[in-house]
């Protein structure tokens, strides 16, 4: 199954972002720390120009810390770009981001010299959670499913900084199917647009290759399965996903594996790294 997901509101979001950029001093792009390249918004590479950019590596508590450090170093080789790993729900994350915003646009961020910040990110990456942390109050609706934010809005933080919020925007092509499956495995793509079993097989292959000890520990395996299908069946048996006759319900087992991966129950796992998962010659924005 080829993954291709582009709800109509995202077409409008592209136009909204292009219009907003004319008013903006700084761009904050929120990425998933587990898959920073796949969760990036290619539209910004065309439209950002010389504006400084902060790449937020959100959900760092779910990502492999060593791989996250590699991503920070990779992004910061690009002029005008800083990378900041954080967990959007934590209060200190907001203070760190605001401090960096003012550093990148000196002279703004005070009364009479408003610092205008555009916040962008794909669905379910934690954008609404971060905005609420920055505001110190509930401004935008937060959910555990994609596409919760659907309308643009401006937020006065009352500290010299205005946020321009946008709907979650996911690149419509998804021609890189490896990246698309990473997004699906992470939960960024709506469950109604993916094949659970295929996505779970992709995730299982990845886990067996990159994080075999996490798999062994989580499911208390004495020996590792050799294939993704075998791993999913083993997960099903150990989580009671059984159909009539005692056969494993593969669909339910796939759901369990993806749910435990997404929630961090398998440990801190990064789904891509700059060293092994970028196309040859790819450079940071």
Residue, then its C-alpha position, 0 to 999 in steps of 0.5 A: x500500500x502506497x501511503x499518500x495523505x493530503x487532506x483538503x485543509x492542508x492545501x489551504x495551509x500551504x497558502x496560509x503559510x506563504x501569506x504569513x511569512x511576509x510578516x515574520x521575523x523568525x520561523x520555529x519549525x517543530x519536528x519529531x525528535x525521532x524522525x526530524x527529516x521525515x517530519x520536516x516541512x519541505x515547503x519552508x526550504x522554498x519560502x523561509x529565505x534568510x529568516x532565522x529558523x529554530x528547529x525544535x526536536x520535540x518528544x526528545x524523551x522518546x528519542x535515542x539521545x545519541x541520535x538526537x545529538x547527531x541531528x542537532x549537529x547536522x542542522x546547525x551546520x546550516x546558516x541561521x539555523x539552531x536546533x533545540x531538543x525539548x519536551x513541549x509539556x515541560x515548563x522549562x522548554x518554553x523559557x529555553x525557546x523564548x531565550x533563543x528567539x530573542x538571541x536570534x533576533x536581537x533588538x526585538x521581543x520587547x514593547x514597541x519592538x514586537x518579535x513575530x514568530x511563525x510556528x509550523x509543524x506537521x500534525x501530531x508533532x506537539x505544536x499545540x502543546x508547545x504553544x500552550x506552554x509558551x503562553x502559560x495557558x490553554x490557547x490551542x486544542x491538544x489531541x493525540x490524533x493528527x489535524x487538531x489545529x485547522x485554522x490559523x491564529x495569532x497569539x500575543x504572549x504579552x512579553x513582546x513576542x507574537x506567535x503566528x500559529x498555522x494548521x499542521x502541514x504535511x507534505x502532500x507527495x510522500x514520494x519517499x515511502x521510507x519516510x512515509x512509513x516512519x511517519x505512519x509508525x510514529x503516529x503522524x499520519x492518521x490511522x485511517x490512512x495507513x495499513x496497520x499490518x504493513x506499517x507494523x512490519x516496517x516498524x518490526x524490521x527496523x526494530x530488529x535491525x537497529x534496536x534488537x535489545x529493546x525488542x528482546x527486553x520488552x517482550x522477554x524473548x530468549x531469542x530474537x525472531x528472524x523476520x518482521x512477521x515472526x516478531x508481530x506474531x510473538x507480540x500477539x501471543x505475549x499480549x493475548x491477541x488471539x483469534x478463535x482456535x488460538x491463532x494470532x490476530x495479526x491486526x490486533x498484534x500490529x496495533x499493539x506493536x505500533x502503540x508500544x513503539x509510539x508511547x515509548x514502551x520499547x525505550x528511547x528509539x529514533x526512527x532515522x539518523x542523519x548518518x544512515x537515513x538521508x539521501x546521498x548529498x542531502x544538506x540541512x535547510 
